Amino acid sequence: MPHHDRPPHQMTVVHVAQPVEGGVARVVTDLVHAQTAAGLRVHVVCPPDGAPRPTPGTEPAGAGCGTLGRAAAAAGAEVHPWPASRAPGPALPAETLRLARLLRRLRPDLVHAHSAKAGLAARLALRGGLPTLYQPHAWSFDAVEGAPARLARSWERTAARWATRVVCVSDAERGRGAAAGIPARWSVLPNGVDLERFRPATADEKRHARGTLPALDGVPPDAPLVVCVARLCAQKGQDLLLRAWTHVRARCPEAHLVLVGDGPDRAHLLRELSRGAPAQVLLAGAAADPVPWYRAADLAVLPSRWEGMALAPLEAMASGRPVVLTDVTGARESLPTALHGPCLVPPRDPPALARALTRLLADPRRRAAAADRALEHVRDHHDVRRTAAAVTELYREVLGGTGRPAPDPGPEPAAGRTAERPTRRPTGRNTRQTTGQTTGQTTGQTTGQTTGRAVERVES
């Protein structure tokens, strides 16, 4: 539909995302659900999954756009394939040019870019020509050290001028950005989860999940079960969990651990298991729906090396399961204060991780009390309906100062806040007209070279 023919006040939003799985995909999909229900026109631009294309004319909505594309299409978005690698590289100028052309065709009122790679390409493509929200979902400079980290921080400081707002999912993530010298206008909108989908399981539902998940064949139905639902990658720390599990098994020999997910570290983890890593560890592969795993579990764990605010622990808590987390960015805000002692451990510390897991596995009453507190906290602070309302309210606030249509704000959100810091806006030529003429030049090429290593390791 051409821009001038839209119904009055119908706002058009484009979400640009890379990666297309994991927490980022779930966050974007939840926003699409809420925004389409509120009457917004929503587009999702994301990479194709690389799978063979179906016979022309038989593709379902979102086909060829990976996990996110299919889910977003089912939620009501118009999905557009955007071929782009997970990390910057020599193809970055061409990827940015394709994105710029697509955005010119869609003519949105606002662009919301998710995670480091999409934020890189979208800000280079638009350069302030449209209201742009950038949501890092964990900072790329936390993924690396030394020169790559310094270069990633330098890029973020430069690119802040092209973001109308930088949206963080925790105060700690905003604090990390401010400490890095990023001169952004900040908004903090904590992650939320669907409390109807993720809810405590009944005893019958738990038994059913234990009996029907194929990966649990042979596991005694009453064995203590710990699950880690996450992409298998350095960020999520499953290698550290395997080292901790040796100590857990010494104290709780009947306990089983299941790693739910797939990713680049799968082969390495399989090698570790084949070399005599701790017994009773299962690699279940990727799960389209994590709900049965939370129902089957007694305890969830996420030993991340870095985060913004991880989504999986909130899902586990909403499902009535206690969690053990490493004390990385956003983790403290995910938990009630009373659980910081028993459920938070230092990052990269397998013995401390093992002690926390063992204490909860060995004491069902302590585990139940932690689960109750976690459930109350997530219901009070991380309802996705409040998060989505806060995002839409932020869109209204941003567009209210541009003369563009703003959506009906609906009920006042109870989550999220905005911390204003003046951002220098670019001046000069009309960016919307010149975007794509400049993205293949030195700036885009240099950015791809200097930030690639950092963005590649951010596995949000």
Secondary structure, 3 states (H helix, E strand, C coil): CCHHHCCCCCCEEEEEECCCCHHHHHHHHHHHHHHHHCCCEEEEEECCCCCCCCCCCCCCCCCCCHHHHHHHHHCCCEEEECCCCCCCCCCHHHHHHHHHHHHHHHCCCEEEEEHHHHHHHHHHHHCCCCCEEEECCCCHHHCCCHHHHHHHHHHHHHHHHHCCEEEECCHHHHHHHHHCCCCCCEEECCCCECCCCCCCCCHHHHHHHHHHCHHHCCCCCCCCEEEEECCCCHHHCHHHHHHHHHHHHHHCCCCEEEEECCCCCHHHHHHHHHCCCCCCEEEEECCCCCHHHHHHCCEEEECCCCCCCCCHHHHHHHCCCCEEEECCCCHHHHCCHHHHHHHEECCCCHHHHHHHHHHHHHCHHHHHHHHHHHHHHHHHHCEHHHHHHHHHHHHHHHHHCCCCCCCCCCCCCCCCEEECCCCCCCCCCCHHHHCCCCCCCHHHHHHHHHHHHHHHHCCC
